[in-house]
Amino acid sequence: MLSRTADHLFWMSRYTERADKREALALQHSRHAQHARGFLPKEGLC
């Protein structure tokens, strides 16, 4: 049972990490699109 719990925790952390990365990429894409449309100044980009 302990190994099953460890396995679930491992995969839950992997999915959380992947979700965080997707969220960061989506935010970066959104800022780039806003800049391209003229909504953000150049200083707003990282």
Phi and psi restraints in degrees (range 20) as a CNS / XPLOR table:
assign (resid 1 and name C) (resid 2 and name N)
       (resid 2 and name CA) (resid 2 and name C) 1.0 -64.4 20.0 2
assign (resid 2 and name N) (resid 2 and name CA)
       (resid 2 and name C) (resid 3 and name N) 1.0 -41.0 20.0 2
assign (resid 2 and name C) (resid 3 and name N)
       (resid 3 and name CA) (resid 3 and name C) 1.0 -66.9 20.0 2
assign (resid 3 and name N) (resid 3 and name CA)
       (resid 3 and name C) (resid 4 and name N) 1.0 -33.5 20.0 2
assign (resid 3 and name C) (resid 4 and name N)
       (resid 4 and name CA) (resid 4 and name C) 1.0 -66.6 20.0 2
assign (resid 4 and name N) (resid 4 and name CA)
       (resid 4 and name C) (resid 5 and name N) 1.0 -42.2 20.0 2
assign (resid 4 and name C) (resid 5 and name N)
       (resid 5 and name CA) (resid 5 and name C) 1.0 -63.8 20.0 2
assign (resid 5 and name N) (resid 5 and name CA)
       (resid 5 and name C) (resid 6 and name N) 1.0 -42.6 20.0 2
assign (resid 5 and name C) (resid 6 and name N)
       (resid 6 and name CA) (resid 6 and name C) 1.0 -62.4 20.0 2
assign (resid 6 and name N) (resid 6 and name CA)
       (resid 6 and name C) (resid 7 and name N) 1.0 -41.0 20.0 2
assign (resid 6 and name C) (resid 7 and name N)
       (resid 7 and name CA) (resid 7 and name C) 1.0 -62.2 20.0 2
assign (resid 7 and name N) (resid 7 and name CA)
       (resid 7 and name C) (resid 8 and name N) 1.0 -44.5 20.0 2
assign (resid 7 and name C) (resid 8 and name N)
       (resid 8 and name CA) (resid 8 and name C) 1.0 -63.0 20.0 2
assign (resid 8 and name N) (resid 8 and name CA)
       (resid 8 and name C) (resid 9 and name N) 1.0 -41.5 20.0 2
assign (resid 8 and name C) (resid 9 and name N)
       (resid 9 and name CA) (resid 9 and name C) 1.0 -64.4 20.0 2
assign (resid 9 and name N) (resid 9 and name CA)
       (resid 9 and name C) (resid 10 and name N) 1.0 -40.0 20.0 2
assign (resid 9 and name C) (resid 10 and name N)
       (resid 10 and name CA) (resid 10 and name C) 1.0 -59.6 20.0 2
assign (resid 10 and name N) (resid 10 and name CA)
       (resid 10 and name C) (resid 11 and name N) 1.0 -50.7 20.0 2
assign (resid 10 and name C) (resid 11 and name N)
       (resid 11 and name CA) (resid 11 and name C) 1.0 -69.3 20.0 2
assign (resid 11 and name N) (resid 11 and name CA)
       (resid 11 and name C) (resid 12 and name N) 1.0 -34.0 20.0 2
assign (resid 11 and name C) (resid 12 and name N)
       (resid 12 and name CA) (resid 12 and name C) 1.0 -63.7 20.0 2
assign (resid 12 and name N) (resid 12 and name CA)
       (resid 12 and name C) (resid 13 and name N) 1.0 -41.4 20.0 2
assign (resid 12 and name C) (resid 13 and name N)
       (resid 13 and name CA) (resid 13 and name C) 1.0 -68.2 20.0 2
assign (resid 13 and name N) (resid 13 and name CA)
       (resid 13 and name C) (resid 14 and name N) 1.0 -36.0 20.0 2
assign (resid 13 and name C) (resid 14 and name N)
       (resid 14 and name CA) (resid 14 and name C) 1.0 -63.5 20.0 2
assign (resid 14 and name N) (resid 14 and name CA)
       (resid 14 and name C) (resid 15 and name N) 1.0 -45.5 20.0 2
assign (resid 14 and name C) (resid 15 and name N)
       (resid 15 and name CA) (resid 15 and name C) 1.0 -64.8 20.0 2
assign (resid 15 and name N) (resid 15 and name CA)
       (resid 15 and name C) (resid 16 and name N) 1.0 -38.1 20.0 2
assign (resid 15 and name C) (resid 16 and name N)
       (resid 16 and name CA) (resid 16 and name C) 1.0 -64.5 20.0 2
assign (resid 16 and name N) (resid 16 and name CA)
       (resid 16 and name C) (resid 17 and name N) 1.0 -43.3 20.0 2
assign (resid 16 and name C) (resid 17 and name N)
       (resid 17 and name CA) (resid 17 and name C) 1.0 -62.3 20.0 2
assign (resid 17 and name N) (resid 17 and name CA)
       (resid 17 and name C) (resid 18 and name N) 1.0 -43.4 20.0 2
assign (resid 17 and name C) (resid 18 and name N)
       (resid 18 and name CA) (resid 18 and name C) 1.0 -65.3 20.0 2
assign (resid 18 and name N) (resid 18 and name CA)
       (resid 18 and name C) (resid 19 and name N) 1.0 -39.4 20.0 2
assign (resid 18 and name C) (resid 19 and name N)
       (resid 19 and name CA) (resid 19 and name C) 1.0 -64.3 20.0 2
assign (resid 19 and name N) (resid 19 and name CA)
       (resid 19 and name C) (resid 20 and name N) 1.0 -40.2 20.0 2
assign (resid 19 and name C) (resid 20 and name N)
       (resid 20 and name CA) (resid 20 and name C) 1.0 -62.8 20.0 2
assign (resid 20 and name N) (resid 20 and name CA)
       (resid 20 and name C) (resid 21 and name N) 1.0 -41.4 20.0 2
assign (resid 20 and name C) (resid 21 and name N)
       (resid 21 and name CA) (resid 21 and name C) 1.0 -66.1 20.0 2
assign (resid 21 and name N) (resid 21 and name CA)
       (resid 21 and name C) (resid 22 and name N) 1.0 -41.2 20.0 2
assign (resid 21 and name C) (resid 22 and name N)
       (resid 22 and name CA) (resid 22 and name C) 1.0 -63.5 20.0 2
assign (resid 22 and name N) (resid 22 and name CA)
       (resid 22 and name C) (resid 23 and name N) 1.0 -39.1 20.0 2
assign (resid 22 and name C) (resid 23 and name N)
       (resid 23 and name CA) (resid 23 and name C) 1.0 -64.7 20.0 2
assign (resid 23 and name N) (resid 23 and name CA)
       (resid 23 and name C) (resid 24 and name N) 1.0 -42.1 20.0 2
assign (resid 23 and name C) (resid 24 and name N)
       (resid 24 and name CA) (resid 24 and name C) 1.0 -64.6 20.0 2
assign (resid 24 and name N) (resid 24 and name CA)
       (resid 24 and name C) (resid 25 and name N) 1.0 -41.3 20.0 2
assign (resid 24 and name C) (resid 25 and name N)
       (resid 25 and name CA) (resid 25 and name C) 1.0 -65.8 20.0 2
assign (resid 25 and name N) (resid 25 and name CA)
       (resid 25 and name C) (resid 26 and name N) 1.0 -38.4 20.0 2
assign (resid 25 and name C) (resid 26 and name N)
       (resid 26 and name CA) (resid 26 and name C) 1.0 -64.9 20.0 2
assign (resid 26 and name N) (resid 26 and name CA)
       (resid 26 and name C) (resid 27 and name N) 1.0 -40.8 20.0 2
assign (resid 26 and name C) (resid 27 and name N)
       (resid 27 and name CA) (resid 27 and name C) 1.0 -65.0 20.0 2
assign (resid 27 and name N) (resid 27 and name CA)
       (resid 27 and name C) (resid 28 and name N) 1.0 -42.9 20.0 2
assign (resid 27 and name C) (resid 28 and name N)
       (resid 28 and name CA) (resid 28 and name C) 1.0 -62.5 20.0 2
assign (resid 28 and name N) (resid 28 and name CA)
       (resid 28 and name C) (resid 29 and name N) 1.0 -43.0 20.0 2
assign (resid 28 and name C) (resid 29 and name N)
       (resid 29 and name CA) (resid 29 and name C) 1.0 -63.7 20.0 2
assign (resid 29 and name N) (resid 29 and name CA)
       (resid 29 and name C) (resid 30 and name N) 1.0 -41.9 20.0 2
assign (resid 29 and name C) (resid 30 and name N)
       (resid 30 and name CA) (resid 30 and name C) 1.0 -62.2 20.0 2
assign (resid 30 and name N) (resid 30 and name CA)
       (resid 30 and name C) (resid 31 and name N) 1.0 -44.2 20.0 2
assign (resid 30 and name C) (resid 31 and name N)
       (resid 31 and name CA) (resid 31 and name C) 1.0 -65.0 20.0 2
assign (resid 31 and name N) (resid 31 and name CA)
       (resid 31 and name C) (resid 32 and name N) 1.0 -39.1 20.0 2
assign (resid 31 and name C) (resid 32 and name N)
       (resid 32 and name CA) (resid 32 and name C) 1.0 -64.3 20.0 2
assign (resid 32 and name N) (resid 32 and name CA)
       (resid 32 and name C) (resid 33 and name N) 1.0 -42.0 20.0 2
assign (resid 32 and name C) (resid 33 and name N)
       (resid 33 and name CA) (resid 33 and name C) 1.0 -65.7 20.0 2
assign (resid 33 and name N) (resid 33 and name CA)
       (resid 33 and name C) (resid 34 and name N) 1.0 -39.6 20.0 2
assign (resid 33 and name C) (resid 34 and name N)
       (resid 34 and name CA) (resid 34 and name C) 1.0 -65.0 20.0 2
assign (resid 34 and name N) (resid 34 and name CA)
       (resid 34 and name C) (resid 35 and name N) 1.0 -39.8 20.0 2
assign (resid 34 and name C) (resid 35 and name N)
       (resid 35 and name CA) (resid 35 and name C) 1.0 -64.7 20.0 2
assign (resid 35 and name N) (resid 35 and name CA)
       (resid 35 and name C) (resid 36 and name N) 1.0 -41.4 20.0 2
assign (resid 35 and name C) (resid 36 and name N)
       (resid 36 and name CA) (resid 36 and name C) 1.0 -63.8 20.0 2
assign (resid 36 and name N) (resid 36 and name CA)
       (resid 36 and name C) (resid 37 and name N) 1.0 -31.1 20.0 2
assign (resid 36 and name C) (resid 37 and name N)
       (resid 37 and name CA) (resid 37 and name C) 1.0 -84.9 20.0 2
assign (resid 37 and name N) (resid 37 and name CA)
       (resid 37 and name C) (resid 38 and name N) 1.0 -4.8 20.0 2
assign (resid 37 and name C) (resid 38 and name N)
       (resid 38 and name CA) (resid 38 and name C) 1.0 90.1 20.0 2
assign (resid 38 and name N) (resid 38 and name CA)
       (resid 38 and name C) (resid 39 and name N) 1.0 12.5 20.0 2
assign (resid 38 and name C) (resid 39 and name N)
       (resid 39 and name CA) (resid 39 and name C) 1.0 -84.9 20.0 2
assign (resid 39 and name N) (resid 39 and name CA)
       (resid 39 and name C) (resid 40 and name N) 1.0 -22.2 20.0 2
assign (resid 39 and name C) (resid 40 and name N)
       (resid 40 and name CA) (resid 40 and name C) 1.0 -120.6 20.0 2
assign (resid 40 and name N) (resid 40 and name CA)
       (resid 40 and name C) (resid 41 and name N) 1.0 143.0 20.0 2
assign (resid 40 and name C) (resid 41 and name N)
       (resid 41 and name CA) (resid 41 and name C) 1.0 -73.4 20.0 2
assign (resid 41 and name N) (resid 41 and name CA)
       (resid 41 and name C) (resid 42 and name N) 1.0 164.3 20.0 2
assign (resid 41 and name C) (resid 42 and name N)
       (resid 42 and name CA) (resid 42 and name C) 1.0 -60.7 20.0 2
assign (resid 42 and name N) (resid 42 and name CA)
       (resid 42 and name C) (resid 43 and name N) 1.0 -30.9 20.0 2
assign (resid 42 and name C) (resid 43 and name N)
       (resid 43 and name CA) (resid 43 and name C) 1.0 -65.5 20.0 2
assign (resid 43 and name N) (resid 43 and name CA)
       (resid 43 and name C) (resid 44 and name N) 1.0 -19.7 20.0 2
assign (resid 43 and name C) (resid 44 and name N)
       (resid 44 and name CA) (resid 44 and name C) 1.0 -73.7 20.0 2
assign (resid 44 and name N) (resid 44 and name CA)
       (resid 44 and name C) (resid 45 and name N) 1.0 -14.3 20.0 2
assign (resid 44 and name C) (resid 45 and name N)
       (resid 45 and name CA) (resid 45 and name C) 1.0 -87.0 20.0 2
assign (resid 45 and name N) (resid 45 and name CA)
       (resid 45 and name C) (resid 46 and name N) 1.0 146.3 20.0 2
